[in-house]
Amino acid sequence: MARVTAPPAIDTAVAPGARRLLGVPGRAPDPEPEPPPPSRWTRLRTRLARVPRRVWWGLVTLVVIVALVSTYAVTRPPGPPVLTQRDVDTSVQRGIEKQAEADAAAPADGSVAHATIAPSLVLIQTRDTVAGEQQEGSGAGVVVNEDGTVLTALHVVDGSTNITVTFADGTTSPAKVATEKPESDIATLTPSKLPETVVPAVLGGGVAVGAPVFAVGHPLGLTDSLSAGVVSALDRTVRVEGDRKLEHLIQIDAAVNPGNSGGPLLNKAGQVVGIVTGLANPTDQSLFVGIGFAVPIATAGGAAGSPPR
């Protein structure tokens, strides 16, 4: 009999570190499995790594600018409300009211003029005996120099030998006529006694038709009175007592009466722009009917030694 022997046994043990071969003997080993594809994050990092650095800085700058703009848009204060016609009307009305309040609080022009001239105003009184009868007269004047020289109208003191002046502080003094200008009805007086403080008036310049003016004097014995008006005309010529003609006068509509003669005509700043000399009255009475006249200070001031204006 033939002897049958068993085929050699196949060692299935795998040495450590060796890859176990599966399959049938004599067959090629299975191929190695492919590595898994890279994750999305890995691919993204790879792509980002390829971006140039200057692009990164540009992106960072853009992000910062966007952040700043967003912050400003959120935190900036609200803009002004839309202006409506009602708002405009209300603002205009408030402005008018405020101006009216300011005008009401401000002193009137006449008040300013009077306060300015008051320390320089003088009362002139005359007392003479004519044909055995006592005659008295009064008028106004204004101190124009530091030496106490008083400027007035000539007809107030013309021919008088007894002249008394009373200053604003109550000081009374005899006075004498220093200069006369009959052609303009202007005279100056020199008092023999002066007050402690002599306050000369400020002389102004010319005036225009329509300008506000103030006459200050002692009409009808009412001392220290002010009347207001405007310049009605310039360069007027009138005839006065003694058939004298006065020229280049200022015509005014401020009330003047006996006692105003010789007093100052003022502008709204209280500067002397003329000396009141007379009034016009068709009835030949010494009462005011709406037209008065004053000698311009450019003419009157020359009698007191003031330079031409």
Secondary structure, 3 states (H helix, E strand, C coil): CCCCCCCCCCCCCCCCCCCCCCCCCCCCCCCCCCCCCCCHHHHHHHHHHCCCHHHHHHHHHHHHHHHHHHHHHHHCCCCCCCCCHHHHHHHHHHHHHHHHHHHHHCCCHHHHHHHHHHHHEEEEEEEEEECCEEEEEEEEEEECCCCCCEEEEHHHHCCCCCEEEECCCCCEEEEEEEEEEHHHCEEEEEECCCCCCCCCCCECCCCCCCCEEEEEECHHHCCCEEEEEEEEEEEEEEEECCCEEEEEEEEECCCCCCCCCCCEEECCCCCEEEEEEEECCCCCCCCCCCCEEEEEHHHHHHHCCCCCC
